[in-house]
Amino acid sequence: MIDKRSLSERDICTKFINPVLVKAGWNMKKQVREEVSFTDGRIIVQGKLHTRGTRKRADYILYFKPNMPIAIIEAKDNKHSVGDGMQQALEYSEILHIPFVFTSNGDSFVFHDKTNPSGQLEQEIALEDFPSPDSLWKKYLINKGIEAPKEIEIVEQDYMADDSGMSPRYYQQNAINRTIEAIAKGQGKVLLVMATGTGKTYTAFNIIWRLWKAGVKKRILFLADRNALLSQTKTGDFSPFGNEIMTIIKHRKIDKSYQIYFALYQGLTGNEDWQNAYKDFSPEFFDLIIIDECHRGSADEASAWREILEYFSAATQIGLTATPKETRDISNIAYFGEPVYTYSLKQGIEDGFLAPYKVVRITTTIDEGWRQTRGLHDKYGHEIEDRIYNLRDYDRKLAIDERTQLVAQKITEYLKSIDRFAKTIVFCVDIDHANRMRMALINENADLVAKHPNYVVKITGDDEVGKMELDNFTDVEERFPVIATTSKMLTTGIDTKMVKLIVLEANIGSMTEFKQIIGRGTRIREAEGKVYFTIMDFRKATNLFADPDFDGDPVQIYEPVGDDTVVPPDEDENPDQETSSDPIIPDISIADENDYEPRKYYVNNIPVSVAHERVQYYGADGKLITESLKDYSKKNIHHEFTSLDSFIQKWHSSGKKDELIKELAEQGILLEALKEEVGKDMDAFDLICHVAFDQPPLTRKERADEVRKRNYFAKYGELAQKVLSSLLDKYEQEGIVSIEEGSVLEIQPLNQIGSPVELVRAFGKKKDFEKAIKELENEIYKIA
């Protein structure tokens, strides 16, 4: 007779739960996954350092078919009751859209049935009564209202078998499955909202693949607004379809022999009837239309996209966007209906699939307003209109050379402090501003530009040379160009995986545009060192973080003052329409100078300097921290530890201090960042004691000196004393985590004293050495 209470949780799974699943008809290789981590763990940024938070992990996820999850099981050892873990399992089931939830300790199951809200939601069932895959799937279909044979056939259509091992993430599964179900039930218009960088195109491919394989959608039109998006999509995520059935419509030339068409909406429409190439197709030609980045005007009654959608009204239409547009005149939701699934920027950052970001806010001495002296003329001889100019005017109505130079200086200063080859986008007011900013940045980085002429480029709609550099800028392996100045061209749709710095030098009045710009940096490339990015804001655009419509606050906001280091408008409904504001110098022989009013004044010799910089972070709850980091940390520490004694007890009982520090970071206690603010060379222990419990702020050197004064090493032999003294020196230089590392005896200065075996023998056995290390820690943190 097995004593269940002596078994581990894993033993319970192997000996009791797995056999039950097999007996109930579950295929352990195809339908059951154990210990499934379905998030990557939030990236926690502290200064230039980062760490990963804990991944969300389910003990079991059961699938009717691959990528179609239907049940979750939370297992516990037999010391727990059978229902323990249900709250966590229900939380996971909400995230994963799983209807059937089970917990077990090996004695029985507690079964929570979300498809039965009016009946018995939760009940205990015997191990042998665990339901079969078919019985759960049937209950699920009935609950979803999917009962007709054709509807069931569509919903059960397999995903593509990917030999590369790539499979959809949980939120992509949710988006794909909810869309397929909606279309199977006859929904003609579907809206999917997924944050930039979460794989909307890959999700669209899987939706199309399943509908195409099921035979219900045979001709598909994929609409976008940029050529780069079309080529990226055709050769990337959609490549499994093969070139034989796919084509990109160019020059309004229509070939009806293909099954999947990619097109620019502006390439199918025009002001003249002959330009409306889409009419070469019959209204019933397409079964399915995908509208990528559908916030970009497709819902506007007067837009070209709406014209196309209405012509092909018989087709199922799927809108994809990171930012659904809702204004008085334009509404994605009014056209497509409520989203069938939403995956927000905040959730993506929380899951660790999107990069968090810091913000450097810089205010100049003329941001609140500048007024010219009476009769002042600009560089081109135009008398400047007498009024107060402010941020909304700069570079739109008034260009001040010194302000542009200051911005370029601060960008360059920041890059020099982190990495001069960190990909950077500078968003400017218009094309003229982008060109002047390019010139200023070239002058600030003359050393690198002399060696690499394309270190700084302007990428705007009017510049063919700049546009040719777009592929190089977005290529992960291409080093140049490093800095791209632009106005609207890079706001959306361009896959800029390695961008580490986004500079806001444009007035952004639209939340849609703001989210799209932020999205340029949210992709993670961990292997290449891209795990977070920085936003440098010169236009107070990041005030939009406070808008209720924004859902992903920054990890840090920094507003430097004066010469401190930078290290830590009118809403435009069509971001594609870049404006050029080249200086217009009138021909006096044709126009009277007094009648001419320039679009923009250009001035110089105006004193401009940095007025203010400030640091601000976001907390574990994803909300922007409005109080000081010190006060915020104190509150969070008190939430975790009610007294100094409780903290000291936790500190001493922690096997590894590094694990405790990571645990505190997940609770929003950002010790590295706090250390920068407090400004003393303290380690985590003293930082917490000082900030939260008003203890004297002892540095590591002061603590190490106190240990040396007590001379407690004297009780050890000569070699052991050398080891402990070296460890104490290492603590003083690097902190407590460094002396807890398993490899500490193999690196300097310890490896110069003797081999690891010799050093351990100086204390006796291994347990004696470990005891001595623990005693050293206690001596270090002894509180008088």
C-alpha positions, 0 to 999 in steps of 0.5 A: 500500500502506497503512502500517498502523503510521502509522495511528491507532487510529481509522483502524484501526477505520474502514479495517479493522474496520468493513468486516469487520463489514459484510461479516459481516452486522452492521448498522452503524446498528442492531447496532454502537455505537462508543466506548461509555461505559457508566459515568458515572465515579465522583464523587470528593468533596473537601471541598465540591468534587467531580470525575468519575473516568474513564468506562469506554469500550468501542471497540465493542459489538455487539448482536443486537438493541437492548439485547441486547449479544452481543460486544465489540471492543477496538481498538488501533493497529498498533504493538500486537500483535493480542491487546493489550487483551484483559484490559481487554476481558474485564473489560468483558465481565464487567461487561456480561455479554457472552459474546464478546470480540475484540481487533484491531490491523487485522491479524487478531482474537483471539477469546475465546469464553466459551460454550466453557469446555471447548474452545478459549477463545481463538484468532486468526482472520483478519479475513474470518472474523469471525462473523455476528450469527446465528452468535454468537446461536445459540452464545449461546442454546445456551450458555444452554439456550434452544432451544425455539422459544417460549423463543427467541421470548420472549428475542428480544422487542424492547424498547419503542422509546422516542422520547425517546431514553432507553434502559436503562443497562448494569446495567438491560439485564443485569437485564432480559435475565437475568430474561427468560431465566429466565422463558423457561426456566420459572423461576417465581420470580425475585429481582432485587437493585438498589441504591436509586436505580438504577431498579428500577421502570423495569427492571420496566416493561421486563421486563413490556413484553417479556413482555406484547408476547410474549403470554406474560404478559397479566394483571399484578399490581404489589404495593407497600406505599405509595400513593405508590409506586403512583401514581408507578409508574402515571403514571411508568415505566408510562405507555407502557401507557396508562391504558386497560389499567391500574388501581389497586385502591382500597377493595377494589373489583375490576374484572376488565376491566383487564390491569395492576393496581396494589395495596397488599398491605394493601389486598387482605388483612385479618384478616376473610375479607371483607377478602381482596379478592384472593380475588375473582380466581381463582387463575389470573387473573394470569400475572405478579406483581411484588413491589416492595420485597420485603424488607418482609415478603413472605417472612415465612410469616405476612405478607399478601404471602406469603398473596397469593403463595401464592394466586396460586402459578400466576403467575410472581413477581418480587421486587424489592429493594435489600436482600434480607432474610436472618434466622433467620425470614425469607429472600427467597432461600429463597422466590425463590431466588438473585438472577438479577442483583445491582447493589450500592450500591458498584458504583453509586457506583463507576460514578458512577450513585449519589451518594457520601456523607460522614459527620459523626459526633457524640458527646455527653457523655451518650452513654455513659450518664446516671444521675439523682440519687435521687428525681428526677422528670420534667417530668410528675411521674413518679419516674424509674427508677434506672438508667443510661440510654444511646443505646438509651434516649434518646427511647425510654425517656428524652427529654432536652430539652437533647440534642434541642436540641443535635442541632437546633443541630448540624443547623442549624449544618451547613445554615448552612455549606453551604445552608440550603435543602438538603433534609434528613431527620431519622430519629427514634426514634418519632412523639413524638420526630419531633414534639419534633425538629420543635419544636427545629428550628423554634426554631433556624430561627425566622428562616426559619420566620417567612417560610416556615411549612413550612420544617420539617415532621413527615412521619409516618403519624399526621399527615395535614397532614405527609403532604400535604407529602410530594409537595412534599418529594420534588418537585425543583422545590419549595423547601419543605419543607426539613427533614422529621422522621420515624420510619419513613415515609421509610425506603424507597420514597419517591423523594427525589432532592434530599436532601442531608443525612440525620440519624440520630437513631434506633437502627438495628439492622437492616442492611436498614433502614440500607441503605434509609435510606442509599438516600434520598440516593443519587440524583444530580441533577447539573444541580441541584447534587446530586452527593453527600450527607452523613449526620449520625450521632448514634446510632453507626448508621454503625458498620454500615459495618464490617458485612460485609453493607454494600457501599458505604462513605462517602467521609468520616466526620467526628467533631467535638470540643467546639465544633468546626464540624460542616462537614467499638436493637431491630430493627424488622422492619416499618418501616411501623409507626410508634409514638407516644409522646405523654406519658401523664399519668394521671387520678389519680381512676381510677388510683393514681399509684404503680401507673402506669409511663410509657412514656417519661420527659421531663427537662430541665436536663441539661447536654449538649454535643458530646464528639467529632467525627472525619473519615474517608474511604473510598478508591478501593477502596470500603473505609473508611479506618481510619487517618489520612488523612495516613498513608493518602495517604502510602501511596497516594503511595508506591504511585504514586511510589517516590521524590521524584525520580520524583514531581518528574519526573512533575509537571514532565512533566505538560502540565496539572497539573489532569489529574494531580491528577484522576488522583491523586484516582482513586487515592485521593489526595484532596488537597483533603481532605488540605489541610484536615487538614494545615492549611497553604496549600500547593498539590498539589506541596508537599502531596505532597512534605511528606506523602509525602517529608518535605519542608519544608511551603512555602506558595504565598506562600513559593514566590512570594516565593522566585521574586521574590527570584531576580528572573529576570524581569529578562531579559524586557521590561517588558510580559512582566515584568508578565504573569509577575508577575501570573501569579505573583500569581495562583499565590500566590492560587489555585494552579498550575491557575489559571495553566495555564487557557487563558483566564487572559489573558482574566480579571483581572488579566491583561485589565487589562494588555492583550489576549491577543494583545498579551500573547503578543506581549510574549514573541514568538510563541505558543510563546515565551509557552508556554515562558515559562509552563513556565519560570515553573512550573519556577522556582516548583517549584525545589527547593534 
